[in-house]
Amino acid sequence: MINQIIKHLIEEKKVRVNHILFFSLDDPLIQQLPPRDQGTLLEALLAQWAQVAGTALRTSTNTLYCFLDEVQRLPCWELYIKRYIDLRYPIRFIISGSASHTIFRKSLESLLGRLVDIALPPFTFREYVRFHHPEHKEFLSNFSSETFDIGDTSSLKKFFKSLSTKSSPESMQQWNLYAEEYATAGGFPQLWGMRGAAERASFVDHQFVERVTLEDLRLVKEIRRPEIFHQFLRYAFARTGQEYNLEELAALIHTTRVTLTEALPLLLQTELIRKVERFTGKPVRLRSTHAKLYAADPMLMQAITKVTTSLAGQDRGRITETLVHNVIRLFPGISDVSYFREPRGESEIDFVVRIGSRVVPIEVYYQSNIDTKHRRTVQEFVSKHARDGNFGILVTKDSYNISLPLVEIPLPFFLLAA
């Protein structure tokens, strides 16, 4: 993306090449230095840029563009940039980093009002289809200008009615094939060109497990035993959608429950796993005793287990749940996502979405033939916990029915909602 922006500046905006600087702060030139000297090297680099540009940076009559990649590797990087901005240098800084938005958040606070913050999560299903199947580009573009409000019945009916032209058996079969593609390929573009599962697994283990636990988390806190975080993250990826058991995991990796309890909030900051707690019926949850963890992308599960995340395999229940959860997280206005389970386990609902005072139960059942049990469970929850006018959603394989109070939506259609 940085290369594309630079190309645009040169070819379209006619910016002189020497008015653009690109530098990656994970370069050995700077990383081999002690932390206190790394800022000095950056300042020296900018001074050298002024000579190449043929103008003092502060008094340049033209806008200068400074691209800094992997900026989180520079200690106190935000203070250096803030100084140039406060002194009104005619420099536009475009900074990027592979660490999560949450890890960046503390540094970004000192630049509030001075920046545009853009987070890039994995490709959504809608983006995946648009990229790989451009014949649907015009159809999918119609959704870009619409805001989908999952708590509003009129918004929900309007959105799903717009999909009715794609609900024929032949079309539905095609969209389910797209969903299968997405589940097995995942939303990380850099993995799509890799040929084998072993290569993808190695990349994920290095970039999304080791790098996060050994490098990114150290920006938040000094970690004495990074291998525990490493194993915890792998455990969560492999068991996406399951209730986690800290005692079991502590025994497995030879640590204590207390250590894992302290590790979990840090791992959640990586945004590679998300936590969903059990529904209590109260808008504010004071203490959590039961929770599930979901991987941010099914490819993370595939890389750890070495099992293809197919919607036709034995793990299709957890995979479809993970896909649905990651879409729910993108809906605007949501204050809480939980799951419902009766103490005796007689009934369960995968997700309960809270929007203000309203709750919407969402059950995932990726089957062609829906039994009455799943419909009844959602309807009973609506009648017991929801207010008048509320409804429930059943995510299916190919059942399509937008009649309230139970909306039945095929999985690929639900995934198109964000």
Beta strands, then each sheet from edge to edge (+ up, - down):
strand 1: 20-24
strand 2: 64-69
strand 3: 91-95
strand 4: 273-278
strand 5: 291-295
strand 6: 336-341
strand 7: 348-355
strand 8: 358-364
strand 9: 392-396
strand 10: 406-410
sheet 1: 1+ 2+ 3+
sheet 2: 5+ 4- 6- 7+ 8- 9- 10-
end
